[in-house]
Amino acid sequence: MKARQFRYYDLLVHIFVVVLLISNLVGQKITAVGPFRVSGAQLLFPITYIFGDVFTEVYGYGASRRAIWIGFFASALLAGMGLFTVWLPPAPDWHGQEAFAKVFEFVPRLVAASLVAYWCGEFANSFVLAKMKLWTNGKYLWTRTVGSTVVGQAVDTAVVMTLAFGGSLAPSLIVNLILSGYLFKVTYEVLATPLTYAIVNSLKRSEGVDTFDRATSFNPFRHALEEPGLE
């Protein structure tokens, strides 16, 4: 059976992966906003959850699962290539090795933490949204976007901060990062709800689809890269 061809799904996946990769690169920067401490990735990373909501709400859990795995492999490739290029001997007349290494030697740990956290958090987010869509019979989109974010971001933030900074930052600072990041990302999603509504409704009209995951397998490993529309 051929997968249904969607007009915008592949473009959205490309944008989603770009945002995810940039988040991995800027995640080392810690910014002070009053008493709160927020990493650079947290300014951009919540957008990936909005994409996750859009994928699940419009195209279904299977489409979201495919996007998550594509992002997973892209991030792993970034980490591997970053580490490999650090190991390569620098040219004698190039003096940027120390700065280059400082950024990219940390990236593999950050990406590993991000991958584990995002894998857990995004699948939790998609699962909750898909189930809530069935419970609400497709109504009250805001309850699904906010409810799934509350669960997914709690998992994601706690895991990524613990794995990325455990042993290198004080426990009190890590707790501050978790709480600050969680509140920031949930608030981010709530404020973005009107935008999410607009994108979801526009895509549903353009694609002519509104997927309900009534017979979907929620196993994250099942047909991980299968084209959306087959399941």
N, C-alpha and C positions, 0 to 999 in steps of 0.2 A: 504494500500500500504506500502510495507516495505521500510525503509530508505536504501539508498545506503551505503554499508560498505566501509569506507575509511581506508587506511593503517596507515596514520600518524596523522589524525585529533585529535584523543583522546590524543596521546602523546603530541602534540603541546598544547592542552588545559591544560594538567597537568603542563607543563613547564611554560606556561603563568600564571597560578594561583600561582605557587611558586614565580615567579618574582614579581607578584602583592603583595603577602603577605610580602615578604622581604622588598619591597618598603615602605609598611605601618610601618614596625618596625624601619627602619633607617631614616624615614622622619624628625625626630626631630632635627637631627644634621644640623647646619647651617655652611657652609664652605665658607671661604673668598678666592676668586680667583681674586687677584688684587682689582679693585673697585666693582666687582660683588659679590653677595651673593647668594649661591646656597644651597638648602637643600639636605640632603643625598639621599632622594628619587629620586631627579632629575638626579642622576648619573645612576640610574637603570630603573626608571619608563618609559622613552621613549621607552625602548625595548617592552613594552606592546603595544605601538602604531604600532611598526613594526609587531608584531603578529597580531594586528587588520587588518593591510593592507593585510597581507598574508591570513588571514581567509576570508576576503571579496573578494579579488582578485581571489583566487583559489576556495573556497568552496561556496562563496556567502554571501549576507547580513544575511540570516537566520542562517548560521553557526557562523558568528561573533556575532550575537545577543545572541545565546546560550552560547558562551564562556563568553561574558560580564556578563550574569546573573549568571553563575557558579562562576565567580570571585567575583561578588557582594555578594553572599551568603557566600562564603568562608571568605571574609574580615569581614563580619558582625559577623560570628562565632568567628573569631580571636578577635575582639573587645569585644564581650560578655564574652568570656572565660578569656581574660586578665583582665577585670574589676572584674569578679567574683573571680578570684584567688587573686587579691589585697585585696578584702574584707575579704577573709578567714583569721582567726586569725593566726599570725605567731607562730612557735614554740619558746619557751623561749630561746633556745640555738642557734637560727638562727638569724643572724644580718644583713641580706640583705633586710629587708622589705622596708626601706626607698628608697634604690636605685631601687628596683623592682617596687615600687609604682610610683616613679618618671617617669619611662619609661611607664608602662602600664596604669596608670591613664590618661595619655595624649593620648594614642592610640585610645580610643573610639572617641574623638573629631577629631583626625587626620584621622581616618578611615571613620568617617561620612563625613568629608569634602572631602576626597578622593573618597568615593563612589558617592556622589552627583556630584562632578566634573568629575570623570571618566565616570559616566553614561551619563552625558550631552556631554562631549567631545568625548568619543569613539563612541557614536551613531552618533554624527555630523560627525566624521571622516569616519565612515563606509558608511553613507548616501552619503557624497560627493564623496567618491571613487567609490561607486557603480554607481552613476549617471554619473560621468565622464567617467567610462568605457563604458557606453552606448553611450555617446556623441562622444567619440573617437573611437568607434567600436573596443575596445580592444587594440588599439595601444598606443604608448607613455606612458608606465607604469610610467615613472618618473614624468610625469605631474600629475598623480593621487596620487602617494605617497606623493609628495611634496604639492600639492594643498590641499589634505585632511588634511595633518598635519598642514598646516597654519591655517585652520579653527578650527580643533579639538583641537589643543594645545592652541589656543587663548582662547577658552571657558574653557578648563580644567584648565589652569594655573591661570587665573583670579579668577575662582570660588574656587579652592582649597586653594590658598594663603589667600584669603579674609576670608573664613570660618575657616581655620585652625589657623590663627594667628591674626585675627581681635580682638582688645581689649587687646592683650597680647604683641604686638609689635607696634612700632611707625608706623604711616601711611606711612611715607617716606621710611621706611625699607620694608614695604609690597609692595609698588610700585616698589622698587628696586628688590625685590624677583620675582615679576610678570614679569618685563621686562627682568631681567637676565635669569630667568627660561625659558621664552618663546623663547628668542633668542638661548639659549643653546639647547633646545629640537628640535627646527626647524633645527638648524645647525647639530645636532646629526642625525636627520632623513635624511638630504641631504647627509651627509657623508656616511650614511649606505645604500644609494640607490644601489650601486653595489651588496652589500650583499643581499638586498631585491630582486633584480633581479634574483640572483643566486638561492635563496631559492624558489621563486615563479615559476621559469621555471622548476626547478628540481621537485617540487611537481606536477606541471601540467602534466609533463611526467609520473611520477610514479603513480599518481592517475588516469590519463586518464580523467581529467576534467578541464574545463575552464568555470566557471559559469558567465552568464550574467543575471542580475536581471531585466528582462523585465516584468515579471508578478508577481514580489515580493511585498508583503505588507511590507511597511517600518514602520509599527506600532511597536514600541519597546516592547510592551506587548503581541503581537500576537504570540502564540506558543513559549513562551520564552525559554523553555527547550526542544523543539522538536528536534529530531535527524536531522542533516543536510541531505539534499537529498529528503525531503518530499515536500518542498514548491516549 
